[in-house]
């Protein structure tokens, strides 16, 4: 009982800080609306920027770390689960099996492309594979799942995760600009975001400012992409079966929040969720997403880009560019 109480108390300072950043983001959005007549930067984006600014410019005390971690991970996962209540399975099925097959193809091509870019620029095999899987599937989660399977060095894992975390925030902030540049429809942009953004919750951040349709299709596409982690890790574990490498746990292959999202999606599709509960679920998902984005920002030191090294940075950026190109080609071929 004492341990549980201590664990609860330990997360309070960090969660309060996340809450303060969230309220500041809401206040700034309201101020924008009053001054300019509209919010050029929404609270979700402002929460990331404010959090990153605080973390980069001020050395946070260690007592804030547990709460920031919970905010960036657990609240984000809860938001994804709740989002399932506002999505119907028909949104993905309407686009046919061609899209699902295309997502799998994009992941395979992106892994191979990223790996050979890394090797071509002189990265070790294991680090190149970590970056390839992280870039092509689901960022840090994929890196964490693949690392024990390929027996990766801790320094390689740290370097891969450090730059992926920073670039993930940059992608979330910059991706909406492509809607006009590439003449995307809301659905096309949702598919593009789902294919290129690193983490499931970050898809919410990258699509929320565009449209609800972008959020829904982007999340569904991203979930299909994340589910590719299982087959990829399985293949890697079979390839290295004789080397005594660790077997991935089921929770690494299928995270709990994906299961929760799919269960709520199924319940919504079957009409089991009362209509009156849909709006509160959507609002709760939105609030948790913004608060978790504040936590995400508070966990990112922009100076980590410099510490990760130029070679790693080049590989990650080039890999992301390759992933974006392959995704754009798929969208144009399928005409979604």
HELIX and SHEET records of a PDB file:
HELIX    1   1 UNK A    2  UNK A   36  1                                  35    
HELIX    2   2 UNK A   43  UNK A   57  1                                  15    
HELIX    3   3 UNK A   62  UNK A   64  5                                   3    
HELIX    4   4 UNK A   65  UNK A   70  1                                   6    
HELIX    5   5 UNK A   71  UNK A   75  3                                   5    
HELIX    6   6 UNK A   76  UNK A   83  1                                   8    
HELIX    7   7 UNK A   84  UNK A   86  5                                   3    
HELIX    8   8 UNK A   90  UNK A   93  1                                   4    
HELIX    9   9 UNK A   96  UNK A  120  1                                  25    
HELIX   10  10 UNK A  125  UNK A  133  1                                   9    
HELIX   11  11 UNK A  134  UNK A  138  3                                   5    
HELIX   12  12 UNK A  140  UNK A  150  1                                  11    
HELIX   13  13 UNK A  154  UNK A  174  1                                  21    
HELIX   14  14 UNK A  175  UNK A  177  5                                   3    
HELIX   15  15 UNK A  178  UNK A  181  1                                   4    
HELIX   16  16 UNK A  186  UNK A  196  1                                  11    
HELIX   17  17 UNK A  200  UNK A  207  1                                   8    
HELIX   18  18 UNK A  212  UNK A  226  1                                  15    
HELIX   19  19 UNK A  228  UNK A  239  1                                  12    
HELIX   20  20 UNK A  241  UNK A  243  5                                   3    
HELIX   21  21 UNK A  250  UNK A  253  1                                   4    
HELIX   22  22 UNK A  256  UNK A  269  1                                  14    
HELIX   23  23 UNK A  275  UNK A  298  1                                  24    
HELIX   24  24 UNK A  304  UNK A  308  1                                   5    
HELIX   25  25 UNK A  310  UNK A  334  1                                  25    
END                                                                             
